């Protein structure tokens, strides 16, 4: 029986329905495969992509992450290192985007699935009763 909280399940990229199965097939910094998303949960077999190209909508969340990262970085550089050349802002933000891209990509999909996937948490007992 999973007693995992929703917050922990989101943080670990777990299935919204069982909070046990993984949404992604590989680790975040497996640079070749970090984007590979399962079509179904490996534990409860629920379908993650409720329609073709479902996860395309996660791009908007990813965009919001990028804008947030840009604003926070620019603020920190300005607050603590001002005055610096514009190149410092550019190099800092570009390297942050490269370093954090796998995490932003994955959390955009995880948030999108939790918000728009229409899946509710069911305990192991509830899942076996319905099958
Ligand atoms: Zn599941």
Backbone and ligand atoms as CSV (ligand in chain L), in Angstrom:
chain,resi,resn,atom,element,x,y,z
A,1,UNK,N,N,0.850,-1.199,0.000
A,1,UNK,CA,C,0.000,0.000,0.000
A,1,UNK,C,C,0.881,1.243,0.000
A,2,UNK,N,N,0.557,2.145,-0.889
A,2,UNK,CA,C,1.338,3.381,-0.977
A,2,UNK,C,C,0.701,4.467,-0.113
A,3,UNK,N,N,1.481,5.016,0.788
A,3,UNK,CA,C,0.957,6.113,1.601
A,3,UNK,C,C,1.681,7.397,1.237
A,4,UNK,N,N,2.245,7.390,0.048
A,4,UNK,CA,C,3.030,8.517,-0.403
A,4,UNK,C,C,2.158,9.758,-0.602
A,5,UNK,N,N,2.655,10.919,-0.202
A,5,UNK,CA,C,1.904,12.155,-0.392
A,5,UNK,C,C,1.938,12.568,-1.858
A,6,UNK,N,N,0.977,13.398,-2.223
A,6,UNK,CA,C,0.915,13.887,-3.596
A,6,UNK,C,C,2.177,14.691,-3.931
A,7,UNK,N,N,2.631,15.509,-2.991
A,7,UNK,CA,C,3.819,16.325,-3.215
A,7,UNK,C,C,5.053,15.479,-3.494
A,8,UNK,N,N,5.207,14.409,-2.740
A,8,UNK,CA,C,6.350,13.512,-2.930
A,8,UNK,C,C,6.242,12.785,-4.270
A,9,UNK,N,N,5.012,12.389,-4.629
A,9,UNK,CA,C,4.797,11.703,-5.910
A,9,UNK,C,C,5.135,12.636,-7.072
A,10,UNK,N,N,4.746,13.910,-6.967
A,10,UNK,CA,C,5.068,14.891,-8.015
A,10,UNK,C,C,6.586,15.065,-8.088
A,11,UNK,N,N,7.208,15.243,-6.935
A,11,UNK,CA,C,8.655,15.456,-6.873
A,11,UNK,C,C,9.419,14.294,-7.502
A,12,UNK,N,N,8.931,13.080,-7.289
A,12,UNK,CA,C,9.619,11.888,-7.802
A,12,UNK,C,C,9.140,11.467,-9.184
A,13,UNK,N,N,8.194,12.219,-9.763
A,13,UNK,CA,C,7.703,11.896,-11.106
A,13,UNK,C,C,6.943,10.585,-11.163
A,14,UNK,N,N,6.105,10.358,-10.159
A,14,UNK,CA,C,5.347,9.104,-10.106
A,14,UNK,C,C,3.962,9.279,-10.704
A,15,UNK,N,N,3.335,8.152,-10.995
A,15,UNK,CA,C,1.985,8.100,-11.572
A,15,UNK,C,C,0.974,8.779,-10.634
A,16,UNK,N,N,0.084,9.647,-11.165
A,16,UNK,CA,C,-0.905,10.310,-10.306
A,16,UNK,C,C,-1.914,9.332,-9.693
A,17,UNK,N,N,-2.166,8.224,-10.365
A,17,UNK,CA,C,-3.188,7.302,-9.873
A,17,UNK,C,C,-2.688,6.371,-8.771
A,18,UNK,N,N,-1.510,5.780,-8.930
A,18,UNK,CA,C,-1.021,4.831,-7.919
A,18,UNK,C,C,0.136,5.402,-7.094
A,19,UNK,N,N,0.760,6.459,-7.596
A,19,UNK,CA,C,1.913,7.099,-6.943
A,19,UNK,C,C,3.079,6.137,-6.761
A,20,UNK,N,N,3.117,5.093,-7.580
A,20,UNK,CA,C,4.206,4.116,-7.511
A,20,UNK,C,C,4.962,4.012,-8.821
A,21,UNK,N,N,4.233,3.917,-9.936
A,21,UNK,CA,C,4.874,3.769,-11.241
A,21,UNK,C,C,5.565,5.055,-11.661
A,22,UNK,N,N,6.626,4.908,-12.430
A,22,UNK,CA,C,7.391,6.074,-12.886
A,22,UNK,C,C,6.848,6.596,-14.208
A,23,UNK,N,N,6.783,7.929,-14.346
A,23,UNK,CA,C,6.349,8.529,-15.610
A,23,UNK,C,C,7.444,8.414,-16.668
A,24,UNK,N,N,8.693,8.499,-16.253
A,24,UNK,CA,C,9.801,8.464,-17.214
A,24,UNK,C,C,10.551,7.141,-17.124
A,25,UNK,N,N,11.146,6.755,-18.249
A,25,UNK,CA,C,11.837,5.466,-18.301
A,25,UNK,C,C,13.265,5.551,-17.769
A,26,UNK,N,N,13.879,6.724,-17.836
A,26,UNK,CA,C,15.278,6.876,-17.442
A,26,UNK,C,C,15.439,8.053,-16.475
A,27,UNK,N,N,16.638,8.204,-15.925
A,27,UNK,CA,C,16.937,9.299,-15.013
A,27,UNK,C,C,16.997,10.643,-15.726
A,28,UNK,N,N,16.891,11.737,-14.965
A,28,UNK,CA,C,16.840,13.092,-15.546
A,28,UNK,C,C,18.129,13.455,-16.271
A,29,UNK,N,N,19.259,12.924,-15.830
A,29,UNK,CA,C,20.510,13.295,-16.474
A,29,UNK,C,C,21.093,12.173,-17.324
A,30,UNK,N,N,20.243,11.265,-17.747
A,30,UNK,CA,C,20.597,10.338,-18.813
A,30,UNK,C,C,20.284,11.119,-20.088
A,31,UNK,N,N,21.282,11.828,-20.615
A,31,UNK,CA,C,21.032,12.840,-21.644
A,31,UNK,C,C,20.450,12.283,-22.937
A,32,UNK,N,N,20.640,11.010,-23.183
A,32,UNK,CA,C,20.101,10.414,-24.401
A,32,UNK,C,C,18.615,10.076,-24.240
A,33,UNK,N,N,18.207,9.722,-23.032
A,33,UNK,CA,C,16.863,9.160,-22.839
A,33,UNK,C,C,15.981,9.906,-21.836
A,34,UNK,N,N,16.419,11.070,-21.346
A,34,UNK,CA,C,15.643,11.715,-20.274
A,34,UNK,C,C,14.238,12.133,-20.709
A,35,UNK,N,N,13.994,12.258,-22.030
A,35,UNK,CA,C,12.676,12.678,-22.518
A,35,UNK,C,C,11.689,11.526,-22.651
A,36,UNK,N,N,12.190,10.302,-22.601
A,36,UNK,CA,C,11.313,9.151,-22.858
A,36,UNK,C,C,10.264,9.005,-21.761
A,37,UNK,N,N,9.015,9.185,-22.162
A,37,UNK,CA,C,7.881,9.144,-21.249
A,37,UNK,C,C,7.089,7.867,-21.516
A,38,UNK,N,N,6.703,7.188,-20.471
A,38,UNK,CA,C,5.905,5.970,-20.652
A,38,UNK,C,C,4.512,6.325,-21.156
A,39,UNK,N,N,3.913,5.442,-21.940
A,39,UNK,CA,C,2.527,5.673,-22.381
A,39,UNK,C,C,1.554,5.210,-21.307
A,40,UNK,N,N,1.950,4.141,-20.561
A,40,UNK,CA,C,1.099,3.592,-19.501
A,40,UNK,C,C,1.912,3.449,-18.218
A,41,UNK,N,N,1.201,3.444,-17.115
A,41,UNK,CA,C,1.871,3.228,-15.830
A,41,UNK,C,C,2.338,1.786,-15.738
A,42,UNK,N,N,3.568,1.608,-15.254
A,42,UNK,CA,C,4.135,0.262,-15.129
A,42,UNK,C,C,3.508,-0.521,-13.972
A,43,UNK,N,N,2.827,0.175,-13.058
A,43,UNK,CA,C,2.249,-0.504,-11.894
A,43,UNK,C,C,0.736,-0.705,-12.060
A,44,UNK,N,N,-0.016,0.392,-12.303
A,44,UNK,CA,C,-1.480,0.272,-12.371
A,44,UNK,C,C,-1.999,0.261,-13.806
A,45,UNK,N,N,-1.120,0.421,-14.773
A,45,UNK,CA,C,-1.449,0.337,-16.200
A,45,UNK,C,C,-2.391,1.441,-16.706
A,46,UNK,N,N,-2.553,2.536,-15.957
A,46,UNK,CA,C,-3.384,3.639,-16.447
A,46,UNK,C,C,-2.649,4.318,-17.598
A,47,UNK,N,N,-3.417,4.843,-18.559
A,47,UNK,CA,C,-2.815,5.502,-19.712
A,47,UNK,C,C,-2.474,6.947,-19.330
A,48,UNK,N,N,-1.206,7.360,-19.522
A,48,UNK,CA,C,-0.786,8.729,-19.182
A,48,UNK,C,C,-1.221,9.724,-20.257
A,49,UNK,N,N,-1.021,9.342,-21.521
A,49,UNK,CA,C,-1.373,10.246,-22.619
A,49,UNK,C,C,-2.826,10.017,-22.980
A,50,UNK,N,N,-3.721,10.892,-22.488
A,50,UNK,CA,C,-5.131,10.603,-22.719
A,50,UNK,C,C,-5.568,10.887,-24.147
A,51,UNK,N,N,-4.759,11.561,-24.912
A,51,UNK,CA,C,-5.024,11.758,-26.339
A,51,UNK,C,C,-3.670,11.901,-27.017
A,52,UNK,N,N,-3.619,11.703,-28.361
A,52,UNK,CA,C,-2.329,11.870,-29.037
A,52,UNK,C,C,-1.790,13.281,-28.829
A,53,UNK,N,N,-0.510,13.406,-28.644
A,53,UNK,CA,C,0.177,14.691,-28.459
A,53,UNK,C,C,-0.302,15.418,-27.193
A,54,UNK,N,N,-0.782,14.664,-26.234
A,54,UNK,CA,C,-1.270,15.249,-24.982
A,54,UNK,C,C,-0.204,16.121,-24.325
A,55,UNK,N,N,1.036,15.628,-24.305
A,55,UNK,CA,C,2.089,16.332,-23.574
A,55,UNK,C,C,2.599,17.585,-24.289
A,56,UNK,N,N,2.100,17.865,-25.495
A,56,UNK,CA,C,2.508,19.105,-26.176
A,56,UNK,C,C,2.152,20.328,-25.329
A,57,UNK,N,N,1.073,20.243,-24.589
A,57,UNK,CA,C,0.642,21.354,-23.748
A,57,UNK,C,C,1.632,21.679,-22.635
A,58,UNK,N,N,2.482,20.712,-22.307
A,58,UNK,CA,C,3.486,20.935,-21.255
A,58,UNK,C,C,4.500,21.998,-21.671
A,59,UNK,N,N,4.544,22.301,-22.963
A,59,UNK,CA,C,5.464,23.350,-23.445
A,59,UNK,C,C,5.169,24.694,-22.781
A,60,UNK,N,N,3.893,24.963,-22.506
A,60,UNK,CA,C,3.535,26.235,-21.875
A,60,UNK,C,C,4.082,26.310,-20.453
A,61,UNK,N,N,4.043,25.182,-19.760
A,61,UNK,CA,C,4.592,25.146,-18.401
A,61,UNK,C,C,6.111,25.283,-18.462
A,62,UNK,N,N,6.714,24.608,-19.434
A,62,UNK,CA,C,8.163,24.700,-19.618
A,62,UNK,C,C,8.576,26.144,-19.925
A,63,UNK,N,N,7.764,26.812,-20.728
A,63,UNK,CA,C,8.020,28.222,-21.053
A,63,UNK,C,C,7.950,29.079,-19.786
A,64,UNK,N,N,6.948,28.817,-18.952
A,64,UNK,CA,C,6.821,29.558,-17.692
A,64,UNK,C,C,8.039,29.307,-16.797
A,65,UNK,N,N,8.523,28.066,-16.752
A,65,UNK,CA,C,9.736,27.758,-15.982
A,65,UNK,C,C,10.917,28.580,-16.497
A,66,UNK,N,N,11.052,28.637,-17.831
A,66,UNK,CA,C,12.172,29.367,-18.434
A,66,UNK,C,C,12.109,30.850,-18.101
A,67,UNK,N,N,10.914,31.430,-18.199
A,67,UNK,CA,C,10.748,32.853,-17.885
A,67,UNK,C,C,11.069,33.084,-16.407
A,68,UNK,N,N,10.570,32.199,-15.536
A,68,UNK,CA,C,10.847,32.310,-14.103
A,68,UNK,C,C,12.339,32.230,-13.817
A,69,UNK,N,N,13.012,31.277,-14.453
A,69,UNK,CA,C,14.458,31.118,-14.280
A,69,UNK,C,C,15.198,32.372,-14.739
A,70,UNK,N,N,14.783,32.894,-15.876
A,70,UNK,CA,C,15.390,34.104,-16.416
A,70,UNK,C,C,15.243,35.275,-15.441
A,71,UNK,N,N,14.031,35.471,-14.929
A,71,UNK,CA,C,13.776,36.605,-14.025
A,71,UNK,C,C,14.538,36.462,-12.709
A,72,UNK,N,N,14.518,35.267,-12.129
A,72,UNK,CA,C,15.203,35.040,-10.856
A,72,UNK,C,C,16.714,35.226,-11.033
A,73,UNK,N,N,17.263,34.666,-12.116
A,73,UNK,CA,C,18.707,34.788,-12.370
A,73,UNK,C,C,19.099,36.245,-12.572
A,74,UNK,N,N,18.327,36.939,-13.384
A,74,UNK,CA,C,18.640,38.343,-13.658
A,74,UNK,C,C,18.582,39.164,-12.370
A,75,UNK,N,N,17.585,38.873,-11.534
A,75,UNK,CA,C,17.458,39.592,-10.270
A,75,UNK,C,C,18.657,39.321,-9.365
A,76,UNK,N,N,19.040,38.047,-9.230
A,76,UNK,CA,C,20.167,37.683,-8.355
A,76,UNK,C,C,21.462,38.325,-8.851
A,77,UNK,N,N,21.706,38.254,-10.150
A,77,UNK,CA,C,22.937,38.846,-10.689
A,77,UNK,C,C,22.928,40.356,-10.450
A,78,UNK,N,N,21.782,40.973,-10.691
A,78,UNK,CA,C,21.692,42.416,-10.506
A,78,UNK,C,C,21.883,42.792,-9.036
A,79,UNK,N,N,21.212,42.051,-8.139
A,79,UNK,CA,C,21.245,42.389,-6.716
A,79,UNK,C,C,22.626,42.187,-6.093
A,80,UNK,N,N,23.337,41.135,-6.499
A,80,UNK,CA,C,24.578,40.800,-5.813
A,80,UNK,C,C,25.845,41.132,-6.586
A,81,UNK,N,N,25.769,41.257,-7.895
A,81,UNK,CA,C,26.994,41.431,-8.662
A,81,UNK,C,C,27.007,42.700,-9.510
A,82,UNK,N,N,25.996,43.524,-9.392
A,82,UNK,CA,C,25.925,44.735,-10.189
A,82,UNK,C,C,27.047,45.695,-9.785
A,83,UNK,N,N,27.773,46.366,-10.625
A,83,UNK,CA,C,27.599,46.341,-12.087
A,83,UNK,C,C,28.452,45.270,-12.757
A,84,UNK,N,N,27.860,44.540,-13.687
A,84,UNK,CA,C,28.590,43.568,-14.507
A,84,UNK,C,C,28.174,43.752,-15.964
A,85,UNK,N,N,28.989,43.199,-16.844
A,85,UNK,CA,C,28.674,43.341,-18.261
A,85,UNK,C,C,27.439,42.500,-18.629
A,86,UNK,N,N,26.777,42.852,-19.716
A,86,UNK,CA,C,25.595,42.110,-20.173
A,86,UNK,C,C,25.955,40.666,-20.490
A,87,UNK,N,N,27.237,40.443,-20.864
A,87,UNK,CA,C,27.669,39.082,-21.194
A,87,UNK,C,C,27.550,38.142,-19.998
A,88,UNK,N,N,27.730,38.670,-18.785
A,88,UNK,CA,C,27.599,37.832,-17.585
A,88,UNK,C,C,26.167,37.321,-17.479
A,89,UNK,N,N,25.197,38.198,-17.713
A,89,UNK,CA,C,23.792,37.782,-17.683
A,89,UNK,C,C,23.557,36.694,-18.729
A,90,UNK,N,N,24.067,36.960,-19.918
A,90,UNK,CA,C,23.860,36.044,-21.039
A,90,UNK,C,C,24.461,34.670,-20.755
A,91,UNK,N,N,25.714,34.651,-20.315
A,91,UNK,CA,C,26.405,33.373,-20.064
A,91,UNK,C,C,25.733,32.632,-18.903
A,92,UNK,N,N,25.403,33.355,-17.837
A,92,UNK,CA,C,24.775,32.719,-16.676
A,92,UNK,C,C,23.436,32.098,-17.065
A,93,UNK,N,N,22.613,32.839,-17.778
A,93,UNK,CA,C,21.273,32.343,-18.098
A,93,UNK,C,C,21.333,31.197,-19.112
A,94,UNK,N,N,22.204,31.311,-20.105
A,94,UNK,CA,C,22.318,30.228,-21.096
A,94,UNK,C,C,22.833,28.949,-20.429
A,95,UNK,N,N,23.834,29.072,-19.550
A,95,UNK,CA,C,24.332,27.847,-18.905
A,95,UNK,C,C,23.306,27.260,-17.942
A,96,UNK,N,N,22.530,28.105,-17.266
A,96,UNK,CA,C,21.475,27.574,-16.386
A,96,UNK,C,C,20.427,26.825,-17.184
A,97,UNK,N,N,20.042,27.380,-18.316
A,97,UNK,CA,C,19.034,26.713,-19.145
A,97,UNK,C,C,19.553,25.352,-19.603
A,98,UNK,N,N,20.844,25.283,-20.025
A,98,UNK,CA,C,21.406,23.995,-20.445
A,98,UNK,C,C,21.440,23.007,-19.289
A,99,UNK,N,N,21.869,23.470,-18.112
A,99,UNK,CA,C,21.991,22.567,-16.969
A,99,UNK,C,C,20.634,22.100,-16.457
A,100,UNK,N,N,19.653,23.003,-16.468
A,100,UNK,CA,C,18.357,22.671,-15.869
A,100,UNK,C,C,17.323,22.184,-16.874
A,101,UNK,N,N,17.679,22.161,-18.166
A,101,UNK,CA,C,16.697,21.778,-19.174
A,101,UNK,C,C,16.040,20.420,-18.906
A,102,UNK,N,N,16.829,19.365,-18.572
A,102,UNK,CA,C,16.165,18.076,-18.317
A,102,UNK,C,C,15.144,18.162,-17.180
A,103,UNK,N,N,15.465,18.883,-16.131
A,103,UNK,CA,C,14.527,18.996,-15.011
A,103,UNK,C,C,13.302,19.812,-15.408
A,104,UNK,N,N,13.510,20.915,-16.132
A,104,UNK,CA,C,12.368,21.741,-16.552
A,104,UNK,C,C,11.452,20.955,-17.491
A,105,UNK,N,N,12.055,20.205,-18.411
A,105,UNK,CA,C,11.273,19.387,-19.340
A,105,UNK,C,C,10.410,18.392,-18.574
A,106,UNK,N,N,11.034,17.696,-17.628
A,106,UNK,CA,C,10.318,16.641,-16.921
A,106,UNK,C,C,9.260,17.202,-15.980
A,107,UNK,N,N,9.604,18.248,-15.228
A,107,UNK,CA,C,8.604,18.783,-14.306
A,107,UNK,C,C,7.458,19.459,-15.047
A,108,UNK,N,N,7.716,19.987,-16.241
A,108,UNK,CA,C,6.621,20.540,-17.045
A,108,UNK,C,C,5.630,19.422,-17.383
A,109,UNK,N,N,6.149,18.265,-17.776
A,109,UNK,CA,C,5.264,17.136,-18.111
A,109,UNK,C,C,4.549,16.598,-16.871
A,110,UNK,N,N,5.296,16.511,-15.762
A,110,UNK,CA,C,4.700,15.994,-14.527
A,110,UNK,C,C,3.573,16.921,-14.077
A,111,UNK,N,N,3.825,18.232,-14.023
A,111,UNK,CA,C,2.791,19.193,-13.612
A,111,UNK,C,C,1.601,19.132,-14.562
A,112,UNK,N,N,1.890,19.060,-15.859
A,112,UNK,CA,C,0.819,19.027,-16.849
A,112,UNK,C,C,-0.065,17.796,-16.649
A,113,UNK,N,N,0.583,16.656,-16.409
A,113,UNK,CA,C,-0.172,15.416,-16.189
A,113,UNK,C,C,-1.019,15.519,-14.924
A,114,UNK,N,N,-0.457,16.068,-13.862
A,114,UNK,CA,C,-1.206,16.183,-12.608
A,114,UNK,C,C,-2.352,17.194,-12.724
A,115,UNK,N,N,-2.152,18.257,-13.514
A,115,UNK,CA,C,-3.189,19.294,-13.621
A,115,UNK,C,C,-4.257,18.902,-14.639
A,116,UNK,N,N,-3.832,18.437,-15.822
A,116,UNK,CA,C,-4.790,18.213,-16.913
A,116,UNK,C,C,-5.015,16.740,-17.261
A,117,UNK,N,N,-4.332,15.837,-16.605
A,117,UNK,CA,C,-4.440,14.415,-16.941
A,117,UNK,C,C,-5.741,13.771,-16.491
A,118,UNK,N,N,-6.443,14.420,-15.559
A,118,UNK,CA,C,-7.724,13.891,-15.091
A,118,UNK,C,C,-7.596,12.588,-14.316
A,119,UNK,N,N,-6.435,12.321,-13.726
A,119,UNK,CA,C,-6.245,11.087,-12.967
A,119,UNK,C,C,-6.311,11.394,-11.474
A,120,UNK,N,N,-7.070,10.586,-10.762
A,120,UNK,CA,C,-7.194,10.762,-9.314
A,120,UNK,C,C,-6.475,9.626,-8.605
A,121,UNK,N,N,-5.967,9.937,-7.416
A,121,UNK,CA,C,-5.273,8.918,-6.638
A,121,UNK,C,C,-6.249,7.840,-6.190
A,122,UNK,N,N,-5.831,6.577,-6.369
A,122,UNK,CA,C,-6.611,5.436,-5.878
A,122,UNK,C,C,-5.653,4.543,-5.120
A,123,UNK,N,N,-6.073,4.111,-3.949
A,123,UNK,CA,C,-5.234,3.196,-3.179
A,123,UNK,C,C,-5.196,1.847,-3.886
A,124,UNK,N,N,-4.290,0.989,-3.463
A,124,UNK,CA,C,-4.166,-0.324,-4.087
A,124,UNK,C,C,-5.486,-1.090,-3.978
A,125,UNK,N,N,-6.157,-0.948,-2.852
A,125,UNK,CA,C,-7.438,-1.629,-2.632
A,125,UNK,C,C,-8.491,-1.137,-3.624
A,126,UNK,N,N,-8.578,0.188,-3.782
A,126,UNK,CA,C,-9.559,0.755,-4.729
A,126,UNK,C,C,-9.272,0.299,-6.153
A,127,UNK,N,N,-7.990,0.185,-6.481
A,127,UNK,CA,C,-7.619,-0.213,-7.850
A,127,UNK,C,C,-7.967,-1.676,-8.094
A,128,UNK,N,N,-7.798,-2.541,-7.117
A,128,UNK,CA,C,-8.106,-3.952,-7.337
A,128,UNK,C,C,-9.615,-4.190,-7.333
A,129,UNK,N,N,-10.374,-3.390,-6.589
A,129,UNK,CA,C,-11.837,-3.539,-6.581
A,129,UNK,C,C,-12.454,-3.210,-7.925
A,130,UNK,N,N,-11.863,-2.220,-8.622
A,130,UNK,CA,C,-12.431,-1.791,-9.904
A,130,UNK,C,C,-12.052,-2.692,-11.072
A,131,UNK,N,N,-11.078,-3.580,-10.869
A,131,UNK,CA,C,-10.655,-4.422,-12.007
A,131,UNK,C,C,-11.381,-5.767,-12.029
L,1,ZN,ZN,ZN,0.096,3.978,-11.744
